[in-house]
Amino acid sequence: MTPAFGFSVGDFINGINLIRKVAKALKETGGASSEYQAAIIELKGLKHALQHLQALEPTEDNLSHVNAIRGMALACQLPLRDFLTRLEKYESSLEPWADRTKYRGAGRKARWAVEFAAKVEKLKALVAAKQISINLVLATHASQTISLINTRTKQEYGTLMSKIAEQRATSAPRICRAHRK
């Protein structure tokens, strides 16, 4: 058996893949800037949606659902906020109005491609799992709210119909007497 030293074929393949990834990141179109901007738009949209969920006002009928939704939204907001804060340092190199000179920002673009692009995908996967739970709780909440409204509507309709019948019963004799005179 020969002792292992130096570089293996796998090391060369990994090196070539890294070079491809960095070269793609440095391209003007479809590179790190485009990926960064798409990720920022998606993550800020998610942040906005989570803020709306966090701001839901509970009633006595939906307190447990709203608290569950708020808790899940908060569980997504914290890692998202931290991640967006870490991405701010890339803004000057990768935003749409960034300086497009050839080498300026190349380090940030390369680091984005190697390090943060995978982290964005990992964060999306984490949030997607929680988003499924939030959607399930929201759907359950909507279903229960519709059922509650339906039950109350039926009760109010029954009460209203009995009041109308009662009103007819008490006013009919008076109307008949008024017509006889």
Buried (B, 14 or more C-beta within 10 A) or exposed (E): EEEEEEEEEEEEEEEEEEEEBBEBBBEEEEBBBBBBBEBBEEBEEBBEBBEEBBEBEEEEBBEEBBEBBBEBBEBBBEEBEEBBEEBEEBBEBBBEEBEEEEEEBBEBBBBBBBEBBEBBEEBBEBBEEBBEBBEEBBEEBEEEBEEEEEEEEEEEEEEEEEEEEEEEEEEEEEEEEEEEE
